[in-house]
Amino acid sequence: MSRASGGVLPRVMQSWWAPRRVVRGLRAMPERVKLVVLMAAMLIFLVAQAPVHARAAFLDPAIPLGARMGGSLLAVMFLMPVLVYGLATAVGALSRLTPWRLSQEDSRLALFWALLAVSPAMLLAGLVGGMIGPGPALMLSQALAGIGFLVIWGAGIWALVERR
């Protein structure tokens, strides 16, 4: 089985059909690069919310687009990374209670990479939410993003655990 090759974008796309192989190939990633991966994912998530906020500002001008995006900026770029680090720490700590050990570094890698890998689906969900609005298409695109995230994250964890 060959390792994931290429830059970030080919690896993101490969994560949708071979997530364990991709994450295993990224295991030597330094911590500073993991932080860049997390912040890139958060930036893409922020961009993905723009169409939805633009639609909401058009339909209800009481809260302007700038205020909506400012709130999203605060939440996505400052609050979410703290919560994501906490979740990665909790998953790594909880793995100590199982026969499968996951180091804190590997826990962060699996979670951060899953967030970046699911970002194309988040962009799709944002476009659907902004252009079509609530309905079956939005639910489907959000479900795709959510299930994709869980599958990629779970496969990443499974690829990195030390089995005892």
C-alpha positions in Angstrom: 0.0 0.0 0.0 1.5 3.3 -1.0 1.7 6.3 1.3 -0.3 9.5 0.7 1.7 11.7 -1.6 1.7 15.2 -2.8 0.8 18.4 -1.0 -2.0 19.3 1.3 -4.8 19.3 -1.2 -4.1 15.8 -2.6 -3.9 14.5 0.9 -7.2 16.1 1.9 -8.9 14.5 -1.1 -7.2 11.1 -0.4 -8.5 11.4 3.2 -12.0 10.7 1.9 -11.2 7.2 0.7 -8.0 6.2 2.5 -7.9 8.2 5.8 -5.8 5.7 7.8 -3.1 5.7 5.2 -3.0 9.5 5.0 -2.9 10.1 8.7 -0.3 7.4 9.2 1.8 9.2 6.6 1.5 12.4 8.6 2.6 11.0 11.9 5.9 12.7 11.9 4.3 16.2 11.6 5.8 18.7 14.1 3.5 20.4 16.6 3.9 23.8 14.9 2.6 22.3 11.6 -0.3 20.7 13.5 -1.3 24.2 14.7 -1.1 25.5 11.2 -3.4 22.6 10.0 -5.9 23.5 12.8 -5.9 27.2 12.0 -6.2 26.6 8.2 -9.2 24.4 8.9 -10.7 27.1 11.1 -10.1 29.7 8.5 -11.9 27.6 5.9 -14.8 27.0 8.3 -15.0 30.8 8.7 -15.1 31.3 5.0 -17.7 28.6 4.6 -20.1 30.5 7.0 -19.9 33.7 4.9 -22.7 32.8 2.4 -25.1 31.8 5.2 -24.4 35.0 7.1 -24.8 37.0 3.9 -28.2 35.4 3.3 -29.3 36.0 6.9 -28.2 39.6 6.7 -30.2 40.1 3.5 -33.3 38.5 5.0 -32.9 40.3 8.4 -31.0 43.6 8.0 -31.3 44.3 11.8 -27.9 42.6 12.3 -25.5 43.6 9.5 -23.2 41.2 7.7 -20.1 42.7 9.4 -21.5 42.0 12.9 -22.4 38.5 11.9 -19.0 37.8 10.5 -17.3 39.4 13.5 -19.1 37.1 15.8 -18.2 34.1 13.7 -14.5 35.3 13.6 -14.4 35.4 17.4 -16.1 32.0 17.7 -14.2 30.1 14.9 -10.7 31.6 15.1 -10.4 32.1 18.9 -12.9 29.9 20.8 -13.0 26.8 18.6 -9.2 26.1 18.7 -9.3 26.1 22.5 -12.2 23.7 22.5 -10.6 21.5 19.8 -7.4 21.3 21.9 -9.5 20.3 24.9 -11.3 17.6 23.0 -8.0 16.2 21.7 -6.6 16.2 25.2 -9.7 14.5 26.6 -9.7 11.8 23.8 -6.0 11.1 24.5 -6.6 10.9 28.2 -9.7 8.6 27.9 -7.7 6.3 25.6 -5.6 5.4 28.7 -8.7 3.6 30.0 -8.8 1.3 27.0 -6.3 -1.3 25.6 -5.6 1.1 22.8 -3.2 3.9 23.8 -3.3 7.2 21.9 -0.6 9.8 22.7 -1.7 13.4 23.1 0.3 14.3 19.9 -1.4 11.6 17.9 -4.8 12.6 19.3 -4.2 16.2 18.1 -3.0 15.0 14.7 -6.1 12.8 14.1 -8.5 15.6 15.2 -6.8 18.5 13.4 -6.4 16.5 10.2 -10.0 15.4 10.2 -11.1 19.0 10.6 -9.0 20.1 7.6 -10.0 17.0 5.5 -13.7 17.8 6.0 -13.3 21.4 5.0 -14.4 20.9 1.3 -17.7 19.5 2.6 -18.0 22.4 5.0 -17.5 24.8 2.0 -20.2 22.9 0.1 -22.6 23.1 3.1 -21.9 26.8 3.4 -22.7 27.4 -0.2 -25.9 25.3 -0.1 -27.0 27.2 3.1 -26.3 30.6 1.5 -27.8 29.9 -1.9 -30.6 27.5 -1.2 -31.3 28.0 2.5 -32.8 25.5 4.9 -34.2 22.3 3.5 -33.3 18.8 2.4 -30.2 19.9 0.4 -28.7 21.7 3.4 -29.5 18.8 5.7 -27.8 16.4 3.2 -24.7 18.5 2.8 -24.4 19.0 6.6 -24.8 15.3 7.1 -22.1 14.6 4.5 -19.8 16.9 6.4 -20.6 15.5 9.8 -20.4 11.8 8.8 -17.2 12.5 6.8 -15.6 14.2 9.8 -16.5 11.3 12.2 -15.3 8.7 9.7 -12.0 10.5 9.0 -11.4 11.2 12.7 -12.2 7.7 13.7 -10.0 6.2 11.0 -7.2 8.6 12.0 -7.4 7.5 15.6 -7.5 3.9 14.6 -4.4 4.4 12.5 -2.4 6.0 15.3 -3.3 3.9 18.4 -0.9 1.6 20.0 -2.6 -1.7 20.6 -1.6 -3.6 23.7 
